């Protein structure tokens, strides 16, 4: 924790913050604490670079810590009575005596639930033939026996327990006390897995646990567990950034884990080199060809939080790379270790599709009931939710699945269960084949037919697929996925044999289809109208390599007259898509079970659409302002280029050479005006390809390269290739050589625009060309717009056209957010499109609040460039002066301040929980003129003291509160209040209390125990 850490008390929760909080951070922490305390859902918008991640982590973990402490206040120590069997008597020397009871330094411990390692039968430990198809398939192999696990815990943590004599339990101080570092259970003498009586004892414990669970569910006196925090982000890169933020905080030692895919966590040298890591990992886990994964057998080395922290040294927050390095050093599987660590983790980081997708939740064993879900960068959560409840498969995939199932039936492998599943696939194939003749031509070489969900259910009824038969099919699917089958009793014990199972691709097809059908039939088919089913016919080009030359009868290779690069063939493809048009379908599983959902991003506006689209009542909402000053950012719109041509990036204009040449000349001038890094975002990859081709032919590409190194975002490719390309951009800025930096040309909604941190010189200017509207010719976009128009009045959804515009502005705002990443950063935001200037009421409204307030429209390109050059030179000069010590540097942390009254009102209990919080001044506010008196800014005339009133409160112990920070101006001109300074001083114990001279409402939000001073 930093030396300048500050403690804030908000809503009864003491929050340890690593520095003085910004106004937006305090407002966010207050909103989060309110939501967690009352179980309300939160929708919080805070600009990128305003420290929202830090506020999220500190407030949520502080609340969780308080909940754990309050739960433990009433926890009674339990005394276990050891049994008198010979087993326990012989091992008594290695355990505490019966006259002692073991307690823990952290009482949040919950017994390890049945996990993918501890569930496995010991019979199958040697065979290792469990199913681990891919990242999202639950593993069922035993890593090692429970006896070995018990010994590891005993030897690793024997010296660190608190041992209290029974006689001293009622006293104040125990005779002996050693600190137990984590949440591990030292097996008591009354529980030994080798003991004959252990089965009876474990059965009694299980019955007691079930009884307690029932009491809790029925509102009994049983205490509920402290909720976990599931922290979801969009990408793995963002998870690394969040873990870095957590390391800065007081809560850096919080037990945690990061759920990720094998592509990011696998350490097996052979699997890493394989093109399909999931399939190769499955082969090793199943022990095919006599090979097994030795890394998987060592998961026990990293499966416990205590082992990770106190044995391997990961006592502070770690990222996935640190876990992978540790796994490589210990020869341990990092992928399965991370999943095991989830059992004892207090906070779990993962991409948020892990939380939204029902298949991933089930396979990763994520239980969100009663937990806290935080989704950062949630501006596109609607798209992710729709995708989680949708599925698309090709006719070829369905045909392959049917053939494999028929093969199982042919070889008499569970024919009772495989038979109905094969008939289900055959019915779908027949329906697809019959519908191919009814397709309507939509575009060049593209035909389709669309049904509503209700129409498809009628069709399925004719195929024999109803809600009743579907439930039977689900049971058949569950049966064929089991790898073992009971064949009878041998010596009083069940005899299990292994049975072949379906391949991973076939399992994926069946599970995904059943997931969609489960939504369609759920709640008496209430979600049927939220689906559209599309059968599409398209042509795809494939390249087939020629077979190798074969030797003739004389042993010479026969040469064929053909092209060596392979033949291109056009193949007809049919795809069946189940598209969910309502994100609330997937979100119902979360909103109906979790305690609190917190959605945050820098680009949530308009926020009203989230409640209607997600079907969640976000009773706590916040729109925070940026932490930077106006002088640190230049925001301007350009409607003309250097040659005076109008720049309007619609489809018709963007296709012309005149537009492309004008944009190229504009970039040349901007690269000359702004040093170091420049980002340019285009609406699509298609435009990027056209501009690159045109600029290469005209020489504009070479002109830009004379000034800056050009890097372009690739359309696809491996993640490693993209990281290498990005690193080349950073290196060009650090060491530009004879050039002036680098230009990165990217695409909105691409990899660069989401989750990447371009700090300081990496992005001194962000240029956006046009407005990135979705492709209106896309069938899914068209169906979504029609769906919104149909339900806009009944469900309060945005109209189709409004929804269409929102998608564009959220992508645009994300691109603009790559610039200005911290309090002292500076940069220029350049919006190139004439529509911003000609119709600002329509096109400026969609921008983020902090950008919208700073936009300047420039009628001429020359005037805009002159202003931009002046801004850039001033900022560079100020940075040079600070580096040389000529002027005091800007503080990296805010000094003492008082947020605006409307912001600070958030820190008080809201009388209206649905009230939307903003940082705008009151509508009835009228600023008074400011005059300079003795070097101080005062307002005239003063307000009579009689017009004010005072309210305060004391803490639970009855002592009067003290101010932690002096109160200072919030940079807004409100009514004069400094005249009441002396009359206030006696009301607070803080000696250096300073009243803000500009505020008509004054609230001390920074008091030690949430005292509030308010003037009306």
N, C-alpha and C positions, 0 to 999 in steps of 0.2 A: 504494500500500500504506500502511496506517495506520502511524503512528509507533510504535505499541505492538505491532508484529508480533513474533511468537514463532516460533521454529523448533523443531519436534518431529521426532525421528527414530524412526520406527516401522517395524519389519521391514526395516531397512536403507534406508528411503526418507526423505529429508529433506523435511519438509512445512513450507512457509511459511504460517503461519496469521495472519490479521490482528489477532488479539487472543488473550488467554488463553482456552484452550478449556474448555468445560464438560465435566463427566464424561461426559455422553452423547455429546458430539462426539468426545472422545478414544476412547471405546469404538467409535464408528462408524468412525472413521478406521482404527483397528487392524483391524477386521473387513474393511473394504474392501481394505486393503493385503494382508492375508492372502489374501483371495479372488483378487486380481489376481496376486499372486506365484505362487500354486499353481494358478491356473485353476479355482478353485471358485466356485460360485454362492452368492450372499448374499441373505438375507432379513432386513431390518433395520427394526425398528419404533422410532421415536423420536417423542415427542409433538410436535404442531404448536407452533411457537414455540421449540423447543429448539435451533435452528440446524443442522438436519440437512442443508439444502441447501448451506450453507457447508462443512460437513465432507465432503460428497460431492464437491464441486468441487475443494477443495484436495487431498484425498487422491488422487483419481483423476488429476488433472493432474500432481501431484508424481510419482506412479508412472510416468506416461507420459513425463515429462521424464527420469526416471532411466533408463527403458528406452531412450530415444533416445541418452542419453549412453553407456550401455553398448554399444549397437550401434555407435556411432561410434568407440569406442576402437580397434577393429581395422580401421577403414576405411582402405584404402590409396589415396593419390592416383593418379589415372590420367593419363597423358600421352597426348595425342592428336597424331597425326601428320597435318599438313595435306596435302591433295592439291596437286599442282603444276599444276592447270588454270589457264587464263587468267582464269577468273572469280574464283578465290580470290586469284590474284596481284594482280589489279587492285583488290581490296577489302582488301588486306592492311593498308592504312593505318588502316582503321577497326576493326581487331581487334588483340588482343595479338599480339605476335610469337611465332614458333614456339618460341622459347626460354623461354616462360613457360607455366605451368599455372595455371588458375583454381580457387580453392577457395572455400568458402562459410562464412559465420559460423554457419549452421545446417546440419548435415549430415543432417537428417531429410528432405531433399528427395527426392522421388520424381518421376520424369518425369511430366508431366501425361498422364493416360490419355486415351483417346479419349472425348470428351465430346459432348454434344448439339450444341455449336457447332462443334467441330473435326472432327466426322465428316462434315459435309455436303459434297456435291460442289459444285465451283465452278460447274458448269453451271446449277445450280438457284438460285444466289444471287440472280439478278435476279427469277426467278419467285416465290420465297418461297411455295411452295405445300405446305409440309410440314404434317404433322398435329400440331395442338396442341389436341386436343379440349377438354381440361379440365385441371385442376390435376395430374392424374395420368397424362397422356399424354406420352410422351417426344417432345421436339421434334427435328426432323432438319434444320433450316435452317442454312445457313452464315451466321454473323453477318458475317464478313469473311474474307478469305484469310489463310492462315498467314503469308504474307510480311508483311502489314500487322501481324499480331500480333508477328512477330519484331522489326519496326522499333520498335513501341511499347515493347517490353521493353528494347530496346537504348538508346533515347533516354531512357527513364525511369530506368534503373538503371545507366547506364554509369559514373558516378563511384563506385559503391559495390561494388567487387569486391576480393577479396584476390588479388594477383598475386605468385606466387613464382617466381623464376628456378629453372630446373632444377638449376643447380649448388648452390643453397642448400636443396634439398629435404631433403638429408641433415643439414643443419646445424640449429641450434636456433632461429635467428631469421631470418626472411625480410628481404630488403632493403626491399621495398615491401609495405605491408599496408593495405588499405582495407576497411572493414567492409561486407559485403553484408547488407542488412537482412532479407531474407526468403528464400523458397525458389524463386528464379527462375533459370532456366538461361540463361546467356549463350551464344548459339549460337557454337560454335567455328568457326574458319576452315575446318575440315574438313567442315562441314555447311552447305550453302547450298541453299535450295529452288529456286533458279534454275539451279543447276549441273547439267549432264547426268549427272554421276556421282553425283548425290545419291540417285537411286533405288537404285543398287547399294549405297551405304553404308547407306541406311535399311533395305534388306532384310537386310543383314548384322547391323545392330543389332537388328532385330526377331528374327532367328534367335537371336542371342546372348541376348536377353531371354527368349525362349521356353525356351532351354536352361537358363538360370539358374532360371527358374520351375519347370521340371521337377525340377531338382536340389533345390530347396527342398521341393517336394512329396514327393520321394522320400527326404527326410531327409539330403540332401547338405550340403555345407559352405556353401551359399549362405545369406547372412544374410536373415532375414525382416524385413519392414517393421514399424515401430512401430505398434501398433494404434491406430486411431481410437477416439474415445469418442462414442457415439451416446447423447445425453441426451434421453430422452423424458418428456414430461409430458402431462397430460390435456387442457389447454386452452392457447390462445395467451396468455391472461392470465398463466398460470403461467410460461410461457417468459419473458415480460417480467420477472417477479420473479426468475427464476434469472439472467438476464443482469445485472440490477442487483446481485445477490450476487457474480457473477463480477467485476464492476467494482471491488469492494472488495478483491479479493485480489491477491496478488503475481503471479498468472497472468493478469492482465487483458489482456495483449497476446498471448495465445494465439490463433493463427489459428482463426477460427470462422466458422460460418454458421448461419442459421436457416431451415429449410424451412417454407414456409407456403403458403396458398392465394392465389389471385388476389384474393379478397375482402379480404385483409389487405395485399397487396403491389402491386397494380396501380396505376400512376400515370397511365395514359392518360386524359385528361379525358373523352373520349367513352365509353370502356369503363366508367369509374367510374359514370357515370349510367345505364348499361344494367342492366336487371333481371337478365339472365343474362350475367354477365361472361365466363364461359367460352366461350359461343357467339359473343359479339361479338369476343372476342380471336381466336378461330379464324378468323373471317371476315377480320379484318385481316391475320393471318399468311398466309392463303391468297391475299391480294391481290384479293379479290372487289370488283367494281365499280371497279376501278382504285385502290382505297385500300389502303395498307399501314401497318404500325405503325412509325413512325420511332423510337419508344422501343426497339423490339426491335433495330434496327440498331446501337444504341449500347451494347449490352451489354458490348462490349470495354472500355468505360471503367471498369467495376466488376468485371470477371470474375476478377481476380487479387488474392490477399491482399496482395501488396506494393503494388499500386496503391491498394488500399483504405486501407492503413495509412499509407503514406508520401507519397502524392499527395493523397488526399482527407481525411486527418487522423483516420480512425477507428482510432487506434492502441490504444485501450482497448476493452474489451468493449462491444458495441453491441446495441441491441434492434431489433426490426423497424421501429419508427417512425423511428429514425435512418436506417436503410437506405432507407426510403421517401422521407424528406425529401431524402436525397442523390440518389436516382433522379429525383425531381422537378426538382432543381436542374440535374442533368446531362442531363435528358431521356433517361434510361436506364431500361430495364425492370428493376425491382427483383426481380420474380418469377424471371426467368431468370438474373439475376445471382446471386441466392442459390443457385440450383442449380449454377451454374458454380463458385462459391466452395467448394462441397463437395469439389472435387478436391484442394485443398491445405489444407483445414481439419483441425485436430487434434481439434476437438470440434464436433459437429453437434447442434444443438437442433431438436426437432420434436415435434409431438403423437405420442403413442406408437402410434396406429393407423397412422402412416406406417411403423412398423417391424414391426407385426404383420400387416397386410393384405398378402397376397402380390401383389395387383394393384398396389397403391401402391408397394411395394418395387421391382417390376419397372419401372414407368413412371418412377419417380424415380431409377432406376439406383442403388439402395442395395444395396451388397454388404456383408453382415455377417459374412462368413467371417473368423474370427480376430480380430474386433473386440470391443470392450467395449460392452455395452449396459447403460445405467443407466435405470431406469424409476422416476421419482419419482411420488408420489401414486398408488401402484400398488394401492390397496385394491380397485379394481374392474377389475383387469387380467383377471380371469377372464371377466367379461361382454364386455369388449372383444375378447378372443381368440375367444370363441364367435361374436360378431358378424362377426369378420373371416373366418371360415370358413363363414358362412351367406349366403343370398341369397333374396330374395323378389321375385317379379315378377307382374304381372297378366296376364290373358289378352289384354287390349288391347295391352300392350307386346309380347308375343310375336307377336300377329297383325300388328302394324305392322312388326316385324322381318322376318317372313316375306314380306310384301308388297314390302318394299324389296328383299329378296334376289331375289325373283321378277322384279322389274323389271330388276335387273342381268342376269339370265339372258336376259330378253326382248330387251334391247338388246345382247346378245352381248358383254358385258363379263366376261371371265374366267369363262365358263360352266362350265368344268371344275371350278373351285374353288367358285363360288357355288352350283352345282347341289346338291352333297351337303349344304351348309349349309342350303339351303332345305328339303331333304327332312327334315333333322333337326328344324327348327322345325315342319314340318308334322306330323311324328310326335308331337311333344309336344302340339300343339294337338288332334290326334285323340284322344289319350289323355285329355286334360282334358275334352273333350266327352263321351267315353264314361263318364267317372267322375262326371260331374255328377249322374247319376241315383242314385248309390249313397251320397250324402252323408247324414249323420245330423244331425238338429236338435240344436243344442247350447244355444242361447240365443235370445232374441227376435230374429227375423230373421237368425239366424246358423246356418249348417250347415257341417259339415266332415267330412273323412275323413283319417285319419292312417295312413301306412305306415312301416315301419322301412326303414333304408337297404338291408338285404339284400333285402327285398320289392321295393323299387323297382328294384334291379339286375336282378331276375328279370323284371320288367315291361319294362325297357329292352332286355333280351335278346330279348324277343319283338318289340320294335320294330326290331330290327337294330342296336341300340347296345350294343356289347361293348367290352372293354378294347382289343381289336385295332382295331376300327373307330373307336374314340374317338381313338386315336393318329393315325389317318389324318385324321380331322376336324380335329385340332389343326394339322396341316400345311396343310390347306385354309384355315383361319382365318388362319394366319400369312401365307399367300400373298395373300389378299384385302386384308390390311392394308397391304401394300407400296404406296407411292404411285408408284413407277416400275417399269417393266417393260422388260427387255432385248428388243430387236427385231433385233439383228444387229451386225455389225462394219462400221464406216465408217472407211476409212484406217487400219485396224489397231486401232481403238479401239471399245469398246462403245458402241452407240447406245441411249440410254435415252429412253423416252417416258413422259409422265405418264398415269396411268390413274385414272379416278374411283374413289373408295372409298365405303364405307358411311358413313352418318351417325353422329354421336357416340352418340345413343341406341341404335342398333342394335349398334354395337360394344360398348357397355356391357352389353347383354343377352347377347351371345354370350360375351364375356370372362368375365362373372360366372358364367354357366352352366357354362362349361368349367372355371373355377376349382373349382367345387363337384364336378363330375364327376372332376376330377383327384384330389381328396381321396378320393372314393368308390372309384376304381379303383387308388389308390396302394398299394404293398406288398401286392399280391395281395388287394385289397379289405379290408385290415385295419381300416380306419376305417368300414366300412359300418354296424356296429352303433352307432356314435356319432352317427348321423344319424337324424332323423325328417323325413319329407316330408308336408306337410299341404296339402290342397286345401280352401280355405275359400270359402264363399259368403256375402256380406254385401250390405247395401244402404247406399248413401251418398246424401246429399242434396246436390244441386248447384243453384246459382242461375244461371239463364240470363237475360241481359239481352235485352230485346226489340230487334228491329232498328229502325233509325231510321225516322221517318215518311216515307213516300214521297209526292211530289206527285201530285195527280190530273191529269186531262186539262186542266183550266183553270189548272194551276200552283199550286193551293192544296194545303196539306198535309192529307192525309186523317187524321183523328183516329180512333183505335180506342178502344173501351171496354175498357180493361184497366188493371191496376195498373202504375204507372211503375217500381216498384222491381225488377221482374223476376220471373219465375216460378220456383218451386222444384219441382224434379223429383226423383223417387226412382229411382236407377239400380242395377241389379243388377251386382255386381262379383265376379269369380272371381280368386283369388290363389293362386299355387303357391309354397309356402315350403319351402326346404331348410334346416332348422335343425340346426346342430351343437350337440350337448349336452355335448361334451367339449372344454374349452379347450385340452387338450394337443394336439389335432389341429393347430391353427394354431401352437402353441408349439414343435412338433417342428422346424420350419424354423430356429428360433433356437437352441434348446438343442443341436442337433446340429452347429452350425457356429461359433457365437461362442466367444470365449475365456472370458468371464465375464459372467454376468447378475446385476445388482444390483437388487433390488426394495426400495423403501423407501416408507414411509408412516407416518402417525401412528395408523392404524387397521388393522393387519394381523391382529390376534388374532381367532380362534385361528389360529396360524401353521401348524399341521399340515395344514390343508386345502390350502394352496398347493402343497405337494409332490405330493399325490395328484391334485389337479385339473389342475395344469399339467404333470404328468409330468416334473418336474425335481427333482433331488436338491439341495436347498439345504443344503449341509454346514455353512455358517456362518450362524448365526441370532443375533439380538440383540433383546432387549426393554429399551430404555433408559427411565430415569425422567425426570421433568420437571425443569427447571432452576429452577423457582420454589419458594418456600416455601409452607407450608400456609396461612399468614396471608393470602396474596394471592388465594385463590380460595375461594368459597363454593359448595359442592355439596350440594344437598338435593333430596329427593323430596317431592312433595305429592300426597296421595290424596284431599284434600277441598278444596272451594272456600270462599269467604268466607261462604256461607250454610250450610255444613256438608254439602252434597251430595257424594256419592261421585263421584269423577272416574275413570272407566275408559273409555278411548277405543276400545273395541271397536266394530264396525260397528253393533251393536244400540243401544248407548248413545249413540253419536255422532249418531244420527239424531234424538234427542229434543231438544225445545226446552229442557228443564231442563238438559241437559248443555251446550248451546250458550250458554245464559244464564250458567251458572256459570263457564264458561271466559272469557266476556267480562268478568264482574265480577272475576275473578282478574287479568286483564291490566290492568284499571283500577288495581287496588291495586299491582301490580308497577311500573307506570309512575309511580305516585306515590312509591314507595319508592326507585327507582333513577333517577338523573339521566342525562342525555345519551342515548346510543344503546342501544336494546333490540331484540334480534332474537327473533322468534317463529317457530318452525318447526312446520308442520303435516304430517300424513302424506300428504296428496294435494291436488291442485288442487280436487277436488270438495268437500272439506271447507272449503277456503278460500272458495269461492263461497257455500256454504251459511251459513258464519259471517258473512260480510260482509252477506249479504242479511238475516239474522236481526238482527244488531246494528244495521243501519240502521233496521229497523222498530221496534226496541225502544228506540232512543236510546243504546245502549251505544257505538256508533261515535262519536257526538257527544261523549260523556263522555271517551273516550280522546283525541279531537282537541283537547279543551280543555287537555289536559296535554302531548300530543306530536303532532307531524305524523305521519300514517299513510301509509306507502308499502307497496304490495303488489306481489309478484313477478308479472309477466305470464306467462301460460301459453305464449305463443309470441311472434312478432314479430321485428323486425330487431334485430341486435346493437346498432346505434346507439341504438335506442329504449330498450333495456335500460340501456345506459351512461348515457344521459341521466336515466333514472329513478333509477339508483344515485347519480348526482351530486347529484340533488335531496335524497336522504337525507343525504349528507355535508354539503351546504350547510346543511340544517336543524339539524344538530348544531353546526356551527361558528358559525352565527348563528341561534339559536332564536327570537329576538325575545321575545315575551311568553310563549312556551312553554318547555318544559324539555328539548327535544331532539326525537327522532324514534323511531318504532316501525316496524320493517320486518318485515312478515309474509310469510314465504316458505314453501317446500315442500322437504321432504327429497328429495334426489336432483335438485333443481332447480339453476338457475344460481347462486343465492346460496350454496348449501351447498357448492359445489365451487370451490376455488382462489381465492376472494376473501379479501382481507386486511382484517379489521375491527380495526384497531389502536386501543388506548387508548379514547378517548371514543366511538369508533364502535361499540363493543360492550361496554358495562359489564354486560350481562346477556344470557344466551341462554336462552330458554324453549322447551322442546320439549313438544308436546302429543301424548301417546300414543306408540306404538312403530310406526315406519313399515314394517310388513310388506308385501311385494309382494302384488299382487292375486292371491289364490289361485284365482280363477276364470279367470285368464289361461291360455290353452291352453299357451303355451310354458313357463310356470311349472309347470303340472301335469305336463307331459312331463319336465321336468328333475327334478322330485322323484321321479317313477317311475323314471327312469334311474338316479339315485343309489341308490335302494333296491335296484335290480336288481344294481348293481355294487359295493355298499358292502363286501361281504365279499371279493370277488375282487380288487378294485383298491384297497382301502383308502379309498374315498371316504366322505365324510360321509353319513349317512342323509338321506333327503329332507327330513324335518322339521327336522333339525339344520341342513342347508344353508339351508332357508327362514328359520330364525331368524337365521343369520349375516348374510344379506342385509339384514335389518332393523337389526341392531346396527351394521353397518358404515356404513349411512346415518345412523343416529343419532349415532354417534361423529364422523362428519364434520361434522354440524351443530354438535355441542358444541365442536368444534375451531376454530370461527370466533372464539372468545373466547380470551384469553391468547395473544398473538402474540409476546411477547418477555420478557426476564428481569424487567423492572420493570412489566410490565402486571398488571392485576388485573381481576377480574370475578366474576360469579355464574353458576352453571349450575343451572337449575331444571328438574327433570324432573317433569312433571305426568302422573301416572298411578298409580292405586292398586296396580297389579300390582307395581311396584317395592318397595312396602312390605310387601305381603302375602306375596310369594314372592321374597325377595331372592336366594336360592340359584339360582333359575332366571333371573331377569331382570337382576340386577346383574352376574352373571358375564360377560355379553356386553359390558359397557362396557370402555373402554380402561383399562389398568392404572392410570394416574395418576389417572383419575376414580374408579375403583372403590375406591381406597384412601382417598378423601376423602368418600365419600357419607355424609350424615346423613339419617335418616328422621325426618320431622316428623309427629306424630300430629294436630296441630291447625294450621289455617291461621294463626291468630293468632300462635302461637308461632314459626312459620316466618317470618312477616313481621317480627316483632320482631327476630329474629336477623338477617334480611336488612338491615333498616334500620340496625342497629348496625354491621354489617360495612361497608355503604356509607359511612356517616358517618365511621367510623374511617379508611377508605382515602382518602376525600376530604380529611380533616383532615391525614393524613400527607403527601398530595401538596401541600397548601397550605403546610405547614410546610417541606417541602423547597424549594418555589419561593421562599419568603421567606428561606431560609437559616437557619431556626431550628434545624434539625437536619441532620446530614450526609446528603446524598442517597445513595440506594442505588446501588451501583456498577453501571454498565452492562456491565462485564466482570467475570468472577469473579476474585477474588484467588487467592492461592496456596492450593491445596487438594490433598487426596489422595482420589481416588475410593475407593468401598467396595472391600474386598478382592476380592469376586466380580467386580466390574467391572474392576479392574486385572489380574485374572488373565487377562483377554482380551488384554492387551498382551504376554503371554508366548506363546511357541509352544505351541499346544495339542497335547497328546498324543492327544486324541481329536477328529478334525476334525469329527465330527458332533455334538459336544457343544453344547447350546443354552446361550447366554450370557444371564444375567439379572443384575439388580442386587439380588436378594434376598439376605438374610444366609444363611449356612450353616444347614442344618437342625439341626445339633448345637450351634448357638450359644446360649449362655445369658448374657444381659447381667448384669454385676455392678453392685452398688449404687454410686452416685456420691455423693461428699461434697465439700464446699467447703473447700479448704485454701489460705489465703493468696491468695485471689482466683483460684485455679486449680481446674479440675475434675480430680480424680484418682479412681482406682479402688482399691478395697481388697478383698483384699490384693494386694500386688505379686507379679509372677511371677518366679520365680528365673531368673537369667540363664542358668543351665545348660540350661534347657529350650529355648533357641533355637539355631538354626544359621544359617549365613550362606553365601550363594552369590553370586558375582559373575562378571563376564566383562569382558574388555578388547576394544577395537576392533581392526580389522585391522592397524593400525599399531603395536600393542603398548603404547600409552600407556594409563594408567589413566583411567577415565571420571570426569567431574565432574558433579555434580547441577546442573541448570539452574534448578530451583526448590526452595525449601525445602519440607519435607513437613509438612503440617498436617492437622488433624482433618477427617474426613469426616462429622462430625455423627452418628456411630453409636458406641454404647457397647460397645467390645470390651475385651479384656484390657489390663492396664496394660503399657506398653512404654517409657515415658519414662525408666525407671531405667537403661536401657541406653544412654542418649544418649552418655555419654563413651566407652563402649567402642566405639561406632560411629564416632566422629569420625575415628579414624585410618584407617578403611577407605575414606574418600571424600575427594577433594581439595577438595570444596566447603567453604568456610570457614564459611558460615552454615547448615550443615545442621541442621535441627530435626526431631526425631522426633515423630511423632504420639503424644500421651499416651493415646490411646483404642483403638489398634489392636493386635490380636493377630497379624495378618499385615501386614507393612509392605513395600511394594514401591515403589521409585522409578521410576515410569513416565515421568518427565520428564527423564531423563538425556540428555545430548547424543547419545550413540550407543547408546541402547537398553540401558544397563546395568540390571540388575534386582537388587534386594535383597529377599530373602524370608525371613520368619521362619515356622517351622513350630511 
